[in-house]
């Protein structure tokens, strides 16, 4: 009997990307299953590592383009294009991420998502019409207005003057004009990877919940919340959908709302999108063993994280295949994953290590742990 093993892990953050993890697992498991066939499907949940996971799984490429950063200066942003050239995979943080700002000078009232629009235009010029966009880690609070201005939407005050960039400017929003919206967008589809359910406005909205970590203090938070409410109200007055209370509309400073209001978009779980783009379900159908994992497994893993989604999908299409999770660390509350389809969880750490030491030894530790897991699994396949 030839054993078929599907390896579908997330990255081990700051230690190994998803493909490196999958390669290390394969190498380790081959010691016990030398004749096994392996399928590696690098995964992600819509956040950091999504671009690399989909590019690696589809044989695609990473391209770069100069865009407007959150503070208005030019930055170089990278995104992926799948192997068939039809889909662009983007992380909005490449163009408007908080990591592009200096803590002492963060200004969510003026920060812009214009660079996200620049990336989309670059992909449209390459013939792409299908987009996957992860919208975590933003420095912005402008509802996606900067992105939309780049794509051809005009946001004007009561005098008909175009608004400047930034969330605070939306307080003066009186009218908008979509007549110059890039016509190629009508042919496009945007799947937005969103891992939060915050609405656009209010006590659980974008400004109140995420504004402080972007540098906003109490007075600014109040202004930004009012500005996003004005953004939504003017949009509704112009016949656009009211998305103020849609779960996820407050993601990335309201960028989720901007997509839903103006572009053919859907907000979805990141792991679901990546699984569909990589064809994971089809691969799982033929698996005798499934191996997944992430850098740290804890009580949050059950909330849409990659290992749980892989297990759930495997149970749907191939309920007899055991699902093993291999993780860098295991923390309190991880046991909830056993109710979601994961059969066993193992840590890859062979001895205590500092965070600085982990990147250099991660792949070796993963390989060793995978080899031991495979030896244990071999007992059931040889009986």
N, C-alpha and C positions, 0 to 999 in steps of 0.2 A: 504493500500500500504506500502510495506517495502522499505525504502530508503536505497540505497547502496552508501556508501561514500568511495572513494579511496583517501588515504592520501599519497602524494609522495613529501616530502620536501627534500631539501639539509640541511646540518648542519647549525646551527647558530654559526659561528666560535668562538671558545674559550668559548662558553656559553653552548651549548648543541649539541650532535651529532644528526644525522638525525633520528635515531630510538627514541631518547628521545623526539625530536620535534614531531614526529608522535604519540607517546604515549600520549603526552600532548594534542595534537589536538583532538585525539579520546576521551580522558577523558572529555574535555570541550564540545565537540559536543554532547556527550551522554546526557547532561543535557536537550537539546532540542529535541534530537532524541533518546530516550531511547530504542526503538525497532529496530533501524537501524542496518544494518550489515556494518562492516568496513574491509577494506583491507589496510594494511600499507606496502608501498614499499619505504624504505629508499633510497635516491638518492644521487648522487654526480656528479661532472662534470669532473672527472679525476684527480683532485688535492687532497689536504688534505681531508681525510674522505672517499675516494673511497673504500679503503679496508674494512673499517667497514661497509659501506653501503651495499656492495655486500655480505659480510659475513652474516650480519643480515638478508638480504632479502632471502638468500638461505639456512639458517640454517647451515652455514659453521663453520669453526674454524680459529683462528689465530695461526700461528706457528712462532717460532723464531729460528734463526741460527746465529752463529758468522761469520762475514764477514770482509773483509778488508775495512776500512773506507777511506774517500777521502785523508787523510794525510798519509795513510799506516799503521796506528794502527788498532787493532782489535776492532770492535764495534758489538753490537748485533742488528740485523735487524729483523723486523717482517713483515710477509705478510699473506695474507688470502688464504684459500683453500675453494672452494664452497662445499655446502653440499653433492653433488654427487661425490666429490673428483677428478673431471676432470679438473678444472680450477684453476690456481693460479692468485691471484690479488695482484699486487705489486705497491709500490710507490718507484721510484728510489731514492728518497730523504732519505729513510730508510738506504741506504747503502752509498750514495754519496751526501747527502744534505748539503746545506750551513749552516744549523743549527748545523752540526757536527763540524764546524770550529770556531775558535776564530777570531773575526774581524781583530785584529791587525796582525794576522799571516796567513791570507788567501793567498794561492798560486795557482791560477788556472793554472799556467804553469806546476806544478808538481802534482796537484790533479788528482786522478784516479777514474775511474768507475769500478775498479776490483770487488768491493763488489757487484755490480749488477750482474756480472757474477756468483759470489758465490751464490747469492740467486737463480738464475736460475738453477744452478747445483743441489742445494738442492731440488728444486721442481721436477727436472727431476728424481732424485733418489726416490722421492715419487710416481713416475708413472705419473706425470702431463705432458700433452703435449699441453695444451691450456693455453695461458698466456694473461693477461691484465696488461699492465704496464703504470702507469702514470709517465710522465717525466717532472715534474715541480720542481723548488726549488733546482737546482743542484749547487754544488760548483766546478764543473769540466768544462773542455774545451778540452777534449781529443778525441772528435768524437766517443766515445764508445770504443776506442782502448783497454783500460784496461779491460772492460767487455769481449771483444772479445778474448783477450789473455787468460783469464781464461777459455773460452769456446774452446780454441784450435787453434786459429789463431796466426800465428807467424808474427811479424812485425820486419823487419831487416833493418840495414843500408847497405851501399855499400860493406862492408866486410862480410856481413852475420851474424853480431852480433845482438842479440835480443835487441830491444829498451827498455829503462827503462820506467817506468810509467810517465804519464803526457803529456799535450798537446804540450809543447815545443819540446819534443823528436821527434815529428812527422816531424819536419823540416829535420831530417836526414833519413826519411823513403825512402828506395830505392826499396824494394821488400817485398812481403808478400807470405805466404804459408798457404793455407786453408786445406791441406791434413789431418791435425789432428783435424779438427773441430768435435766436439762431434757428432757422427752419429745420436743420438737421436733427434737432432735439425731438421733433415730432416722430421721427423714425426710431428713436432710441428708447431704451429701457434701463432704469436704474434700480438695482437691488441694493438697499442700504442695510449694511450690517450694524445692528444697534443692540447693545447689551444692557441698556437701561430703559426704564419705563416712565421716566419723568415727563410730565406735561410741559407745555411751553411756558406757561405763566403760573403765578400763585405761589403758595408756601412750599410746594414741592417742585416748582418749576426750575428752569435753567438758571436763572439769575440768582435765586435764593440758595439753591443747593450747591451749585458749582462756582458761582461768582467769587466767593472768598478765596478759593484755591488759585484763582486767576488774578488775584490782586484787588478785588473789589471790596470796599468797606461799606458800612451800612447805608449811607446816603446814595452811593453809586448803585448799590444793589437795588434800591427802591426805584431809581431812575431807569435802570436797565430793564426791570420787570415791567414798568409802565411802557417803555419803548417797544418791547416785544408784544405787549397787548395792543399797542397802536398799530404795529406791523400787521398783526392778525386781523384787526378790525378793518383796516383799510383794504386788505386783501379780500375780506369777505364782502365789503361794499362793492368791490369790483367783480364779484361773481366767483371768487375763488373759494375753495372749501374751507370751512372753519375747522382748524386743526388744533386749537388751543388746548384741548383736553385729550388729544390722542396720545396714548402711551408711547413714549419715545420721541414725541415732537420736540421735547426740550433737550434732546441729546446734542452735544457739541455746540452749546450756546444757542440752541434753536435751529441749528442747521437741518435737523430732521424735519422741522416744520417747513423750512424753505424748499426742500425737495418735494414734500408732499403737496405743497400749495401750487408750485409752478412747473414741476417736471413729472413725467410719467414714472412714478416711483412707488416702491413698497418698502416698509420697514420690516426686517426679518431677523431672526436669530443668526448670528454670524456663522455658527457651526453648521447650520442647515444649508446656508448658501455655499460654503466651502465644500461640503459633502456633495452637493449637486454638481458643482463646477468640476469636481475631480472624479465624479462617477463612483463614489465610494460604495453605494448600495449594490451595484452590480458586482464589484469585487468581493464584497462580504458574502454574497450568495454562495460562493464556491470555497469558502474558508473552512478549514478544519480547526484552526486556532486563530484567534484575533488578539492582537497586542496593541494597546493604546497607552496613553500616559500624558503627563504634563510635569512641569518643574516642581510644583507644590500642590499636593492634594489636601483639601480641608473641607470645612462645612460649606464653602461657597461653590464647590465643584458641582454640586447637584443643580445649581442654578444656570443651566445652559452651557456649562463648560464642555470642552471637546471630549474628554474621556466618557462622560455620561452620554453625550449624544451618540458617539460611536457605539456604545453598548446598546442604547435603545434601538438604534437602526439595525444593529446586528440581530437583536432579538426579533425584530419584525421580519427580516428576510431569511434568517438562518438560526433559528432558536437553539439548535443543538451544539453550536460551536462555543467553546468556553471563551470568555473575554477576560483577559489579564491586563491589569493596569500597572505600569512601571513608572515610578515617580522619583524625583529627586528627594523630596521630603514628604512626610506624612504628618498631618497635624490634627488637633482635636476636631471631632465632628465629621471626619472623613467617612465614617461607617455608613452614612446615608447612601453612599454609592452602591452598596450591596442591594438596596431595594430598587435600583435603577438598571440592573442588568450586568453589573461588573461582578465577576466571580471571585477574584482575588486581587489584592493590592500589595505591591512590593516596593521597597525603597531601593534605589540604586547605590546609595552611599555605602561604601565598604568600611569607612572609618570617619570620625569627626573631621570637619574641614571648615575653614573660614570662607566667607563669600569670595574673597580674592583668589582663593585656591581652586574654587570649583570649576571655572572654565577650562583650566588646563587638564583636569582629570575627569571631566564629565563623561566623555565618550568611552574612556577606558572602564569607568565604573559601570556605565550602562551595559557595555559588552559583557562584563563579568556577571552582572546580575542576570542578564538575559540568558547566558549560558547555564546558570544554575536553575533558572525557571524551566528552561527547555529540558534539562535532565530529569526534573520532576515530572514534567508533562509526558516525557517519553515512556514512563512507566505505564501510563494508561493506554498508550498506543501500541505497546509491545505485549500487553496482556491478552 
